[in-house]
């Protein structure tokens, strides 16, 4: 392989939803590229050419290494020196103390390009370079997965998704497990195809940006939001079970119902938050699927054959987006259940509290009437105690004050109890009599009008 080049296309989120809009700018993209260049120059002797862009809300960094002598035949065993470009090695840079690179990398693609004879532009040649590139790394080099053969402007294109080994040699703490995405271009078409590749450089960059964003949002963010929503929904279901147990005896469990009323709004808020995140992820994937399709169509119109890339676009539209909509449809009734349960508990607590307040007021009224009547009776009786009574033994006198207090208490209890019983019994009797009269009137109405229209 001659005219060998190897490029790292790296994509990083420029800002999160809560960050200021002006946080993302071209200067920050250039700073990010310079930081990576500085870190990689410690491991790779060649200094790369650097291209940086701000693609909407994503930084794009293109680090391209190439041989100074384009006439040298670059063999597969020569490619291992570029292992630091692998995803796990790129993420290892983030662990270094002097690294100022943010950690929100959403994906990367490694592109291997070279000029080769037509007879050698075949899957076996591409496989040899990829296996040599992954040798003694954290990725499988004997189990590489290649998609259908395709071509980019007539240049044979081989795409690989290389999985991590079951026991990686080195795995950074902050590394998100994913396949290593590699594109191999074996050009035997000459300068015209290379010119086409340069002309549509931006379309390829836009397509890969949308590709990685779709995968990142769906497989990491959307699935995480759904799992979080499921956990909260399960908590709401548990509170519904508790509610059924508590409502069987509302009076004794009024405090527990009040505690539920404190917990449920927070659970409902968390559930609504995660469902809102799912809707935002759905919108992001939908927008990037459309951008991906637009970029792909431009490459196809220029004479490329990219069937598997079209399959990814179709799968995103017909599977991934529909899956998120299914999650939302599954979660929305849970959100309504939480709101309905909160309203039900609030109504029960208010009713039981009102009943308790009315009962207390009634008891105070009855007790007040009884004590008032007893006090009057006690005052009347105590006024007639003017001589100290004598005990049955006849030798001990009881002081008038003690006799007055005792008789006053006894009179208060007796008269107060009687008045309280009358105040409590008569209203219940009148209520029962009214209900009986209503029932009798209803029976008479049915006899007079047997057919109730």
C-alpha positions in Angstrom: 0.0 0.0 0.0 1.4 3.4 -1.0 0.3 6.9 -0.2 -0.7 5.6 3.2 -2.7 7.8 5.5 -4.6 7.1 8.7 -7.2 9.5 10.1 -9.0 9.8 13.4 -12.4 11.4 13.1 -13.4 12.3 16.7 -16.8 13.8 17.8 -17.4 15.4 21.1 -20.6 17.2 22.4 -19.9 20.9 22.5 -22.4 21.7 25.2 -25.2 20.1 27.2 -28.8 21.2 27.3 -28.4 23.4 30.4 -25.1 25.0 29.1 -25.2 28.5 27.5 -25.6 28.6 23.7 -22.4 30.6 23.2 -20.3 28.0 25.0 -19.9 26.1 21.7 -17.7 27.9 19.2 -14.9 27.3 16.7 -12.2 28.4 19.0 -13.1 25.7 21.5 -13.1 23.2 18.7 -9.5 24.3 17.8 -8.5 24.1 21.4 -9.8 20.5 21.7 -7.9 19.5 18.5 -4.7 21.1 19.8 -5.1 19.2 23.2 -5.4 15.9 21.4 -2.5 16.7 19.1 -0.3 17.5 22.2 -1.3 14.3 23.9 -0.8 12.0 20.9 2.5 13.5 19.9 3.9 11.9 23.0 3.1 8.5 21.6 3.3 8.9 17.8 6.4 10.4 16.3 4.7 11.9 13.2 2.9 15.1 13.7 -0.6 15.0 12.1 -2.4 17.6 10.1 -5.3 19.0 12.1 -8.8 20.0 11.0 -11.4 21.1 13.5 -15.1 22.2 13.1 -18.1 23.0 15.1 -20.9 20.8 13.6 -24.0 22.3 15.2 -23.6 21.3 18.9 -20.7 18.8 18.3 -17.0 19.4 18.0 -15.3 17.5 15.1 -11.6 16.8 15.2 -9.8 15.3 12.2 -6.2 14.1 13.0 -4.5 12.7 9.9 -1.1 11.0 9.9 0.7 10.1 6.7 4.0 8.8 5.6 6.5 11.5 4.4 7.7 9.3 1.6 4.6 8.4 -0.5 6.6 5.9 -2.6 7.2 3.6 0.3 5.2 0.4 0.3 3.4 0.5 3.7 3.0 -3.1 5.0 0.3 -4.4 7.5 3.0 -4.8 10.2 3.9 -1.1 10.0 0.5 0.0 11.1 0.8 -1.0 14.8 2.6 2.2 15.6 -0.8 4.0 15.3 -2.5 2.0 18.1 -2.8 5.2 20.3 -5.7 6.2 18.0 -7.9 3.3 19.2 -10.9 4.3 21.3 -9.7 2.9 24.6 -6.3 4.7 24.2 -8.0 8.0 23.4 -10.1 7.6 26.5 -6.9 6.8 28.5 -5.7 10.3 27.6 -8.7 11.7 29.7 -7.3 10.0 32.8 -4.0 11.9 32.7 -3.7 14.7 35.2 -2.4 17.3 32.8 -5.2 16.6 30.3 -7.7 19.5 29.8 -10.0 17.5 27.4 -13.7 17.2 28.4 -14.9 13.6 28.7 -18.1 13.8 26.6 -16.8 12.0 23.5 -19.7 10.5 21.7 -17.8 8.4 19.1 -14.9 8.1 16.7 -14.1 6.5 13.4 -10.6 5.5 12.2 -10.1 5.8 8.4 -7.2 3.9 6.7 -6.4 5.0 3.2 -3.9 3.8 0.6 -3.3 3.3 -3.1 -3.2 -0.3 -4.1 -3.4 -2.4 -7.2 -6.8 -3.5 -8.5 -6.1 -7.1 -7.8 -5.1 -6.4 -4.2 -8.1 -4.2 -3.5 -10.1 -7.0 -1.9 -11.4 -8.0 1.6 -8.4 -10.1 2.4 -6.0 -7.2 2.0 -8.3 -4.9 4.2 -8.6 -7.7 6.8 -4.8 -8.0 7.0 -4.3 -4.3 7.8 -7.1 -4.3 10.4 -5.9 -7.4 12.1 -2.3 -6.0 12.3 -3.7 -2.7 13.6 -5.6 -4.4 16.4 -2.9 -7.0 17.3 -2.0 -7.0 21.1 -4.7 -4.4 21.9 -7.9 -4.5 23.9 -9.8 -5.4 20.7 -10.4 -8.6 18.9 -8.2 -9.0 15.8 -9.3 -12.5 14.9 -13.0 -11.9 15.2 -13.4 -8.6 13.3 -16.9 -8.0 11.8 -17.0 -6.5 8.3 -20.2 -5.2 6.7 -21.1 -5.6 3.1 -18.6 -4.4 0.6 -19.3 -1.0 -0.8 -17.5 1.8 -2.6 -17.1 5.5 -2.1 -16.8 7.3 -5.5 -15.5 4.0 -7.0 -12.9 3.4 -4.2 -13.5 0.0 -2.6 -14.7 0.7 1.0 -14.5 -1.9 3.8 -16.2 -1.2 7.1 -15.4 -2.9 10.4 -17.0 -3.0 13.8 -14.3 -4.5 16.1 -15.5 -5.6 19.6 -13.6 -5.4 22.8 -12.0 -8.6 24.2 -13.8 -10.2 27.1 -10.9 -9.3 29.3 -9.4 -6.1 27.9 -5.7 -5.6 28.3 -6.3 -2.0 29.5 -9.6 -0.4 30.1 -9.9 3.2 31.4 -12.3 3.8 34.3 -14.3 6.3 32.3 -14.4 4.2 29.1 -17.9 3.5 27.6 -17.8 0.0 26.0 -18.4 0.1 22.2 -17.0 -1.4 19.0 -14.1 0.2 17.3 -15.4 1.7 14.0 -12.8 1.4 11.2 -13.1 2.3 7.5 -10.6 1.0 5.0 -10.3 2.7 1.6 -8.2 0.8 -1.0 -7.9 3.2 -4.0 -7.0 1.7 -7.4 -9.1 4.3 -9.3 -6.4 7.0 -9.5 -6.5 10.8 -8.8 -10.1 11.4 -10.0 -11.6 9.3 -7.2 -9.3 11.0 -4.7 -10.5 14.4 -5.9 -14.1 13.3 -5.4 -13.2 12.2 -1.9 -11.8 15.6 -1.1 -14.8 17.4 -2.7 -17.3 15.5 -0.5 -15.1 15.6 2.6 -17.8 17.7 4.5 -20.6 15.3 3.5 -18.7 12.4 4.9 -17.9 14.3 8.1 -21.5 15.3 8.6 -22.7 11.8 8.0 -20.3 10.2 10.5 -21.2 12.9 13.0 -24.9 12.1 12.7 -24.1 8.4 12.8 -22.2 8.6 16.1 -24.8 10.9 17.7 -27.6 8.6 16.9 -25.8 5.6 18.4 -24.7 7.6 21.5 -28.1 9.1 22.2 -30.0 5.8 21.6 -27.7 3.2 23.2 -26.5 5.3 26.2 -28.8 8.2 26.9 -32.3 7.0 25.8 -31.9 3.6 27.3 -30.6 5.0 30.6 -33.6 7.5 30.8 -36.0 4.6 30.1 -34.4 2.4 32.8 -34.6 5.3 35.3 -38.3 5.9 34.4 -39.0 2.2 34.9 -37.5 2.3 38.4 -39.6 5.3 39.4 -42.7 3.7 37.8 -42.1 0.6 40.0 -41.9 2.8 43.1 -45.2 4.4 42.1 -46.7 0.9 41.7 -45.5 0.0 45.2 -47.1 3.1 46.6 -50.4 2.1 44.9 -50.2 -1.3 46.7 -49.5 0.5 50.0 -52.5 2.8 49.3 -54.8 -0.1 48.9 -53.7 -1.5 52.3 -54.0 1.9 54.1 -57.4 2.8 52.7 -58.9 -0.3 54.2 -58.7 1.5 57.6 -58.4 5.2 56.8 -58.7 6.4 60.4 -55.8 4.4 61.8 -53.6 5.0 58.7 -54.2 8.7 58.3 -50.5 9.5 59.1 -49.3 6.9 56.6 -51.6 8.4 53.9 -50.2 11.8 54.7 -46.6 10.4 54.3 -47.6 9.0 50.9 -48.9 12.4 50.0 -45.4 13.8 50.7 -43.6 11.1 48.6 -45.8 10.8 45.5 -45.4 14.4 44.1 -41.6 13.8 44.1 -41.9 10.5 42.4 -44.3 11.9 39.8 -41.9 14.8 39.2 -39.0 12.4 38.7 -41.0 10.2 36.4 -42.1 13.2 34.3 -38.4 14.3 34.1 -37.2 11.0 32.7 -40.2 10.8 30.2 -39.2 14.4 29.2 -35.6 13.2 28.6 -36.9 10.3 26.4 -38.9 12.8 24.3 -35.8 15.0 23.9 -33.7 12.0 22.9 -36.4 11.0 20.4 -36.3 14.4 18.8 -32.4 14.4 18.7 -32.4 11.0 17.0 -35.1 12.1 14.5 -33.2 15.2 13.5 -29.9 13.4 13.1 -31.5 10.6 11.1 -32.7 13.2 8.7 -29.3 14.8 8.5 -27.6 11.4 8.1 -30.0 10.6 5.2 -29.3 14.0 3.5 -25.6 13.5 3.7 -25.9 9.9 2.5 -28.0 11.0 -0.5 -25.3 13.5 -1.6 -22.7 10.7 -1.5 -25.0 8.4 -3.4 -25.7 11.0 -6.0 -22.0 11.4 -6.5 -21.7 7.8 -7.6 -21.2 5.9 -4.4 -22.7 2.5 -3.5 -23.4 2.4 0.3 -26.2 -0.1 0.9 -25.3 -0.9 4.5 -25.3 2.8 5.4 -28.8 3.1 3.9 -29.8 0.2 6.1 -28.6 2.0 9.2 -30.7 5.0 8.2 -33.8 2.8 7.7 -33.2 1.0 10.9 -33.0 4.2 12.9 -36.2 5.5 11.4 -38.2 2.3 11.6 -36.8 0.6 14.7 -35.0 3.0 17.0 -37.4 5.9 16.9 -40.4 3.5 17.1 -38.8 1.8 20.1 -38.5 5.1 22.0 -42.2 5.9 21.1 -43.1 2.5 22.5 -41.3 3.3 25.7 -43.1 6.6 26.0 -46.5 4.9 25.4 -45.7 2.4 28.1 -44.6 5.1 30.6 -47.3 7.7 30.1 -50.1 5.8 31.9 -47.8 5.4 34.9 -47.4 9.2 34.9 -51.2 9.6 35.0 -51.5 7.0 37.7 -49.2 8.9 40.0 -51.1 12.1 39.5 -54.5 10.3 40.1 -53.2 8.6 43.2 -52.0 11.9 44.6 -55.4 13.5 44.0 -57.1 10.5 45.6 -55.0 10.5 48.7 -55.3 14.3 49.1 -59.1 14.0 48.9 -59.2 11.1 51.5 -56.9 13.0 53.9 -58.9 16.2 53.7 -62.2 14.3 54.2 -60.9 12.3 57.2 -59.3 15.4 58.7 -62.6 17.3 58.3 -64.4 14.4 60.0 -61.9 14.4 62.8 -62.3 18.2 63.3 -66.1 18.0 63.4 -66.0 15.1 65.9 -63.7 17.1 68.1 -65.9 20.2 67.9 -68.9 18.1 68.8 -67.2 16.6 71.8 -66.1 20.0 73.0 -69.7 21.3 72.6 -71.2 18.3 74.5 -68.5 18.6 77.2 -69.0 22.3 77.5 -72.7 22.0 77.9 -72.3 19.3 80.5 -69.8 21.1 82.5 -71.8 24.3 82.4 -75.0 22.5 83.7 -73.0 20.6 86.3 -71.4 23.9 87.5 -74.8 25.5 88.0 -76.0 22.5 89.9 -72.9 22.4 92.0 -73.2 26.1 92.9 -76.8 25.6 94.0 -76.0 22.6 96.2 -72.9 24.1 97.8 -74.9 27.1 98.9 -76.9 24.9 101.3 -74.0 23.4 103.1 -73.8 25.5 106.3 -73.2 22.8 108.9 -70.3 20.4 109.1 -71.6 16.8 108.8 -70.6 14.3 111.4 -69.1 10.9 110.5 -71.0 7.7 111.4 -68.7 7.2 114.5 -70.0 10.5 115.8 -66.8 12.0 116.9 -65.3 13.5 113.8 -66.6 16.5 111.9 -66.0 17.2 108.2 -65.2 20.7 107.3 -67.9 22.5 105.2 -65.4 23.5 102.5 -64.5 19.8 101.9 -68.1 18.9 101.9 -68.9 21.7 99.4 -66.1 20.7 97.0 -67.1 17.0 97.1 -70.8 17.7 96.5 -70.0 20.2 93.8 -67.8 17.7 91.9 -70.4 15.0 92.3 -73.2 17.3 91.0 -71.1 18.5 88.1 -70.3 14.9 87.0 -74.0 13.7 87.3 -75.6 16.7 85.7 -72.9 17.2 83.2 -73.1 13.5 82.1 -76.8 13.7 81.8 -76.8 16.9 79.6 -73.9 15.5 77.5 -75.8 12.2 76.9 -78.9 14.1 75.9 -76.9 16.4 73.5 -75.3 13.4 71.9 -78.4 11.1 71.7 -81.1 13.4 70.6 -79.3 14.5 67.3 -78.7 10.9 66.4 -82.3 10.0 67.1 -83.6 12.9 65.0 -81.2 11.9 62.1 -82.4 8.3 62.2 -86.1 9.4 62.3 -85.5 11.7 59.3 -83.9 8.8 57.4 -86.8 6.6 58.2 -89.3 9.2 57.0 -87.4 9.6 53.8 -87.5 5.8 53.2 -91.2 5.6 53.9 -91.9 8.5 51.5 -89.9 6.7 48.8 -91.9 3.5 49.4 -95.2 5.4 49.0 -94.0 7.1 45.8 -93.2 3.7 44.3 -96.6 2.3 45.2 -98.4 5.4 43.7 -96.1 5.4 40.6 -95.0 1.8 40.1 -93.3 2.8 36.8 -90.6 5.4 37.3 -90.2 7.2 34.1 
